[in-house]
Structure formats: structure tokens, C-alpha cells
Amino acid sequence: MTTTTDPITAWRAGWTDLARSTGWTDLARSWLDSWDTAWCGPRRAHECRHEGHHGRCCADDDHLRCCVREADVVVRARVGERRVLPLRLHNRWRRERPTTVEVGPWHACHGAEVSVQAAVEPSSLTLAPCRSAVVRITLDLGGQAGDEGRQHDVDRCGSSYSDVRFEGCARPLRLAVIVCADACAPVDVECDCGCCA
């Protein structure tokens, strides 16, 4: 007696066998892990020992991604960094387009509130017909004000977002900033040289 197999079941079984035999799922997973590590540090939540950090890093905190899901551009940084975000504006029309670029107010999404100062250069320009121009947005990330005017690290990771408006050119662009605390996935240095013994 012969048994008939559902074509979809047979197709699914064939793809499952192929994936297991070639190991492409393992390769894809290792590639994604290396890409994620390059962006926000290794996923080592147990190494976040900073008080008030609740033992979670920005790479592991799903709440920090609340504004990232709706963002067009995501910048990951630490307190005290200056990040430059170049944007290429393209005029596909056959007439000039006067354009003004402005970064709106910043809104804290989750975690620590971080001071974000944004500057646009140039803030206004005229796009030539069928040409492109690059605009630079400079982001200065400050922390909690401390003694002697120094910027202290945040207590825990945080995220904020703002809308970049292009008057006369394009729809607004949502920009999200994720700021990682220093206690989140720092570079480990072991004191094992024996020079202090």
C-alpha cells in the first residue's frame, strides 16, 4: 500500500533537510551576532554591574527599542561622544529647490535622559536641478552635570528621538539615539602581569 504525501509537507521537509545538511542557518546566525556586536558591544548582560543599571545592557534591553522601531536612522553612542551623520539630499526635478534642514526637539523614550545637542551644516541650501548635496548633522551627547562642569556617565542606558525636517525637499526623517552607559559591555582588562605583587 502506497502512502501519499502532502506537497507542502514534502517541500517543508526538503528545505529543513537542506538547511541541516548545509549549516547555512548557523552561518547566518554567526553573521548576525557579529553584526550586532559591532554595533552595541557584546551581549554580556551579566557584566553590567553599575548601580541603578538593573543588570541590563542596551543590547539586551527591549524597552530601549520602543522608539527605534519607528526610526529611520539609529545612532548608538556613549556620553561625551560627538557623532557626525551625513545625509545626502537628491533633487530629481528639473528645477531648483530651496531647502531648509532643521532638527526638532528631543524626546526621551526610555531609560536615562541624555542631553543631545544637534547642529546642521548647512542648515539652508538650494539644490540644483538633478543634483545631490550632503548635509552634516553633528550630535553632541552630554550626560548628567557634575562637579567642575564635567559630564558624568548616565546611571543606565537610554534612548531619545527627534524628527529632522527638510522644508521644500522631503518628508521628515525620524532620528533615534541610543546612549549606552559606561558599565554596559566595557572592554575588560585583567591585571595579571604581577608587577604590583
PAKEDREN-685080 format. One record per atom (N, C-alpha, C, CB): residue in three letters; z negated, x, y. Coordinates in steps of 0.1 Angstrom, whole numbers, plus 5000, padded with zeros to 4 digits. Each point is the difference from the previous one (the first is absolute). Glycine has a CB too. Example, Ala and Ser with C-alpha at 12.3 -4.5 7.8 and 13.67 -1.06 7.14 Angstrom:
<rs>
ALA492251324943/ALA500049915012/ALA500050095012/ALA498849814988/SER501950155023/SER500050095011/SER499249925011/SER502250124994/
</rs>
This chain:
<rs>
MET500050084988/MET500049925012/MET500050095013/MET498849814987/THR502150165021/THR500150085013/THR499349945011/THR502250084992/THR497250005016/THR499249945012/THR500850035012/THR497850034989/THR502349885020/THR500650025013/THR499050045011/THR501849834994/THR498750275014/THR499150055011/THR500549955013/THR499550204986/ASP499649765022/ASP500349955014/ASP500750125007/ASP498149835000/PRO503050155007/PRO500750115007/PRO499150065011/PRO502149894996/ILE497150045011/ILE499150055010/ILE498950094994/ILE500549805015/THR499050154974/THR499050084993/THR500550134995/THR498949794993/ALA502350205001/ALA500750134995/ALA500350095012/ALA501049874981/TRP499450085030/TRP500350085012/TRP498750075005/TRP502049855006/ARG497050074995/ARG498750065004/ARG499550104991/ARG499549785011/ALA500650204976/ALA499550104990/ALA500850135001/ALA499349814985/GLY502050175017/GLY500950125001/GLY499650085012/GLY501849884989/TRP498050065023/TRP499650085012/TRP498650064998/TRP501449845014/THR497750094979/THR498750064998/THR500050124991/THR499049775002/ASP501950224988/ASP500150124991/ASP500750125008/ASP500249844980/LEU500750125028/LEU500750115008/LEU499050075009/LEU502249874999/ALA497050055008/ALA499050065009/ALA499050084993/ALA500349815015/ARG499350154973/ARG499050084993/ARG500650134994/ARG498949794994/SER502450205002/SER500650124994/SER500450105011/SER500949864982/THR499550105030/THR500450105010/THR498950055009/THR502249895000/GLY496750035001/GLY498950045008/GLY500349995015/GLY499350154982/TRP501649775022/TRP500449995014/TRP498949935008/TRP502449994994/THR496749924999/THR498949945008/THR499050105004/THR500449794987/ASP499350315004/ASP499150115003/ASP500550085012/ASP499250014976/LEU502150025024/LEU500650085011/LEU499949925013/LEU501650114984/ALA498749765016/ALA499949925012/ALA498650005005/ALA501949864992/ARG497150124999/ARG498650005004/ARG499550135006/ARG499649834982/SER500850285012/SER499650135006/SER500750035013/SER499750084977/TRP501549875025/TRP500750025013/TRP499349915011/TRP502250044988/LEU497449845008/LEU499349915010/LEU498750065004/LEU501249804991/ASP498050264999/ASP498750065002/ASP500250125010/ASP499249924977/SER501850165020/SER500150125009/SER500449965014/SER500750134980/TRP500149765021/TRP500449955014/TRP498849945007/TRP502349954991/ASP496949985002/ASP498849945006/ASP499050115004/ASP500349794986/THR499650315006/THR499050115003/THR500550085013/THR499550024975/ALA501849995026/ALA500550075012/ALA499749935013/ALA501850104986/TRP498249765013/TRP499749925012/TRP498650005004/TRP502049864994/CYS497150114997/CYS498649985004/CYS499050074991/CYS500749785009/GLY499650334985/GLY499150084992/GLY499849944987/GLY498950065021/PRO500550024970/PRO499849954986/PRO499149894999/PRO500450234993/ARG499849694997/ARG499149884997/ARG498750044994/ARG502149854998/ARG497050205010/ARG498750054994/ARG499049925008/ARG500950234993/ALA498849655004/ALA499149925008/ALA498650054998/ALA501449804997/HIS498350264991/HIS498650054998/HIS499750125009/HIS500149914977/GLU500850155029/GLU499750115009/GLU499849965014/GLU501450144985/CYS498649745018/CYS499749955014/CYS498549985001/CYS502349895002/ARG497050215002/ARG498550005000/ARG499549975013/ARG500050164982/HIS500849825028/HIS499649985014/HIS499249875001/HIS502050125009/GLU496849884998/GLU499249885001/GLU500749905008/GLU498050144999/GLY501949734997/GLY500749895006/GLY501449984996/GLY498550045019/HIS502050054972/HIS501349994995/HIS500249914988/HIS500450235009/HIS498549734985/HIS500049914989/HIS500750064988/HIS499849815016/GLY500450324983/GLY500650064989/GLY501549974998/GLY497849994990/ARG502949975020/ARG501449974998/ARG500950085010/ARG499449774992/CYS501750285003/CYS500950075009/CYS501149905005/CYS499650224988/CYS501149835022/CYS501149915005/CYS501149984990/CYS499450085023/ALA500750024968/ALA501149984990/ALA499649894990/ALA500650245003/ASP498149734996/ASP499649904990/ASP499549875006/ASP499350194986/ASP500649805027/ASP499549885006/ASP501149905003/ASP498250145010/ASP501849754982/ASP501049905002/ASP499949935013/ASP500149974976/HIS498650025030/HIS499849935013/HIS500750075011/HIS497849924992/LEU502450215007/LEU500750075011/LEU501549975000/LEU498450184998/ARG502149764992/ARG501449974999/ARG500349865006/ARG500250154980/CYS498849785026/CYS500249875005/CYS501149995011/CYS497649954994/CYS502450165014/CYS501050005011/CYS501250084996/CYS498349975017/VAL501650114972/VAL501150084996/VAL501149924993/VAL498450194997/ARG501249704997/ARG501049914993/ARG501049955010/ARG498349944983/GLU501350035029/GLU500849945010/GLU500750115009/GLU498649794999/ALA501150334999/ALA500450115009/ALA501450054996/ALA497650065004/ASP503249985007/ASP501350064998/ASP499850154998/ASP501149825013/VAL498050244993/VAL499750145000/VAL498550024998/VAL502050065014/VAL497750044977/VAL498650034997/VAL499750155002/VAL499949814983/VAL499150225025/VAL499750145003/VAL498650024995/VAL501550015020/ARG498350104971/ARG498750034995/ARG499650135006/ARG500449884978/ALA498350135027/ALA499650115007/ALA498550015000/ALA501949995015/ARG497550114992/ARG498650025001/ARG499650015015/ARG499950114977/VAL498849875026/VAL499550005013/VAL500350145007/VAL498249834994/GLY502350175018/GLY500450125007/GLY501450054998/GLY497750064997/GLU503149874995/GLU501450044998/GLU500849945011/GLU499750024975/ARG501450045028/ARG501149955008/ARG501249994991/ARG499150105022/ARG501449784977/ARG501249974992/ARG501249965009/ARG498549934981/VAL502750115016/VAL501249975007/VAL500949924991/VAL499850215014/LEU500649674991/LEU500849914992/LEU501349985008/LEU498049884990/PRO503150195005/PRO501349985006/PRO500749874995/PRO500250255003/LEU500449685007/LEU500749874997/LEU501450025005/LEU497949865001/ARG503150114991/ARG501450015004/ARG500549865004/ARG500450204985/LEU500049785027/LEU500549875005/LEU501550015000/LEU498049955014/HIS502649954980/HIS501550004999/HIS500649885006/HIS499950134979/ASN501049905030/ASN500749895007/ASN501449984993/ASN498850055022/ARG501449844971/ARG501249984993/ARG501049925008/ARG498850014979/TRP500849955033/TRP500949935009/TRP500850095009/TRP498449815000/ARG502750135006/ARG500950085008/ARG499749995015/ARG501749964983/ARG497050025020/ARG499550005014/ARG498750065000/ARG501349795006/GLU498350265006/GLU498750075002/GLU498949904998/GLU501050175015/ARG497949884980/ARG498849914998/ARG498850075006/ARG500949904979/PRO498650065033/PRO498850055005/PRO498849964992/PRO500950005023/THR498350094973/THR498949984990/THR498750055005/THR501650014981/THR497349915017/THR498650055003/THR499249994987/THR500249925024/VAL499150194974/VAL499250014987/VAL498550015005/VAL501950124987/GLU497349795006/GLU498649995004/GLU499249984987/GLU500649915023/VAL498350164976/VAL499049984989/VAL498949905005/VAL500550234990/GLY499349665003/GLY499149905003/GLY498550054997/GLY501749824996/PRO497450095006/PRO498650034998/PRO499750024985/PRO499349885020/TRP499750204976/TRP499750034987/TRP498949904995/TRP500650255003/HIS499649704985/HIS499049914994/HIS499550064987/HIS501249805010/ALA497450214989/ALA499450054988/ALA500249904989/ALA498350135013/CYS502149924975/CYS500249914989/CYS498950004990/CYS502450045003/HIS497150084994/HIS498950014990/HIS499350145002/HIS501249844983/GLY497650175014/GLY499350125000/GLY499650055014/GLY501250064979/ALA498750075023/ALA499650055013/ALA501049985010/ALA498750174988/GLU500849805024/GLU500949995012/GLU500350135005/GLU499149775006/VAL502150274995/VAL500550135005/VAL500749985013/VAL500150094976/SER499750005033/SER500750005013/SER501450064998/SER497850025012/VAL503249904990/VAL501450054999/VAL500649995014/VAL500249924975/GLN500350205029/GLN500750005013/GLN501550034997/GLN497950085012/ALA503049834993/ALA501450024997/ALA500850025013/ALA499849854980/ALA501150255020/ALA500950025011/ALA501450004995/ALA498250145012/VAL502749814997/VAL501449994996/VAL500850095009/VAL499749764992/GLU501350325003/GLU500850095007/GLU501449994995/GLU498050155005/PRO503049815002/PRO499949935013/PRO499649854998/PRO501750165010/SER497749785000/SER499649864999/SER501149915004/SER497650075004/SER503349985004/SER501249915003/SER501250095000/SER498649855014/LEU502550094981/LEU501350084999/LEU501149905000/LEU498950194988/THR502349865013/THR501249914999/THR500850064989/THR500149955025/LEU500149964965/LEU500850044988/LEU501549995003/LEU498149934985/ALA502650185013/ALA501449995002/ALA500749924989/ALA499950225011/PRO501349734991/PRO500749924990/PRO500250084987/PRO501149875019/CYS498650064970/CYS500250064987/CYS499350144998/CYS502249874999/ARG496750155007/ARG499350125000/ARG498549984995/ARG501550105018/SER497950014979/SER498650004996/SER499250095009/SER500649954976/ALA498150025025/ALA499050085007/ALA498750004993/ALA501249955022/VAL498150164979/VAL498750024993/VAL498949985010/VAL501050154983/VAL498049775014/VAL498849985008/VAL498850054992/VAL501049805012/ARG498150284995/ARG498850054993/ARG498849925004/ARG501150234999/ILE498149734991/ILE498749945002/ILE499050104995/ILE500949764997/THR498250285013/THR498950104997/THR498749924998/THR501250185013/LEU498249844976/LEU498749934997/LEU498950115000/LEU501249824986/ASP497850165022/ASP498850085000/ASP498949924994/ASP500750135021/LEU498749924969/LEU498949924992/LEU498750065004/LEU501649954981/GLY497549975025/GLY498750055004/GLY499049934991/GLY500750045024/GLY498150014975/GLY499049944992/GLY498949945008/GLY500550164982/GLN498249855013/GLN498949955008/GLN499550115009/GLN499349854981/ALA500550115032/ALA499650105010/ALA498650064997/ALA501449875017/GLY498550264983/GLY498850064997/GLY499550095012/GLY500650004976/ASP498450095021/ASP499550085010/ASP501050105005/ASP497849984990/GLU502150065023/GLU500950095007/GLU501449974999/GLU498450174994/GLY501949705005/GLY501449955001/GLY500850024987/GLY499950045024/ARG499550014965/ARG500750034988/ARG500349874993/ARG498950234998/GLN502149774994/GLN500449894992/GLN499550014986/GLN502049975013/HIS497149944982/HIS499450014987/HIS500849924990/HIS497850035011/ASP502150004977/ASP500649934989/ASP499649864999/ASP500250214988/VAL500649705007/VAL499649864998/VAL499149994987/VAL502249925011/ASP497049974989/ASP499149984989/ASP500749974987/ASP498349925016/ARG502850014986/ARG500849964988/ARG501549985004/ARG498049894989/CYS502950115002/CYS501449985003/CYS500349875007/CYS500550144980/GLY500549865028/GLY500349885007/GLY501549985003/GLY497850015011/SER502649874992/SER501449985003/SER500249915013/SER500650034975/SER500450005032/SER500349925012/SER501549995001/SER498050095012/TYR502549814996/TYR501449985001/TYR500349965015/TYR500249924976/SER501150105027/SER500549965013/SER501549974999/SER498350155012/ASP502249784998/ASP501449965000/ASP500750095010/ASP499549764992/VAL501650305004/VAL500950085010/VAL501149905004/VAL499450234989/ARG500749755024/ARG501149915005/ARG501150085006/ARG498349825004/PHE502950134993/PHE501350065005/PHE500749905008/PHE500250154980/GLU499549845033/GLU500649895008/GLU501450045003/GLU497849955011/GLY503149954985/GLY501450025002/GLY500750074989/GLY499650015023/CYS499750024966/CYS500650074989/CYS499849944986/CYS499750205013/ALA499149784983/ALA499749964986/ALA498749925000/ALA501250204991/ARG498549744997/ARG498849934998/ARG498850094999/ARG501349824987/PRO497550135016/PRO498950094999/PRO499850074986/PRO498949865018/LEU500550254983/LEU499750084987/LEU498550014999/LEU502250135002/ARG497349834986/ARG498550014998/ARG499750144995/ARG499849754996/LEU499250315011/LEU499650144996/LEU498649994996/LEU501650105016/ALA498149954972/ALA498650014995/ALA499550144999/ALA500449784987/VAL498450245015/VAL499450144999/VAL498849994991/VAL500850065023/ILE499250024966/ILE498850014991/ILE499450135003/ILE501149854982/VAL497650155022/VAL499250125003/VAL499050024989/VAL500349975025/CYS499950154969/CYS499150044989/CYS498850085005/CYS501950004984/ALA496949975011/ALA498850075004/ALA500150144993/ALA498649795002/ASP500750315005/ASP500050134994/ASP499450014986/ASP499850095023/ALA499349824974/ALA499450004986/ALA501049944990/ALA497749985011/CYS503449974993/CYS500949944991/CYS501050114995/CYS499849775011/ALA500150274976/ALA500950094994/ALA500250135008/ALA501149814989/PRO497850265014/PRO500250135007/PRO500450114990/PRO498349945017/VAL502250174988/VAL500350114991/VAL498850074995/VAL502250035012/ASP497649984975/ASP498850064995/ASP500150165000/ASP499649794986/VAL499350275018/VAL499950155000/VAL498750034993/VAL501450035021/GLU498750044967/GLU498850034993/GLU499450145004/GLU500949864981/CYS497850155022/CYS499450125003/CYS499650074987/CYS499249915023/ASP501750164971/ASP499750064987/ASP500450155000/ASP500449784989/CYS499750285023/CYS500350145000/CYS498950094997/CYS501749955017/GLY497050004985/GLY498950084997/GLY499650105011/GLY500649984977/CYS500050015035/CYS499750095011/CYS498749975006/CYS502450035004/CYS497149854995/CYS498749965006/CYS498950014991/CYS501249855015/ALA499050204973/ALA498950004990/ALA499250135002/ALA501449874984/
</rs>
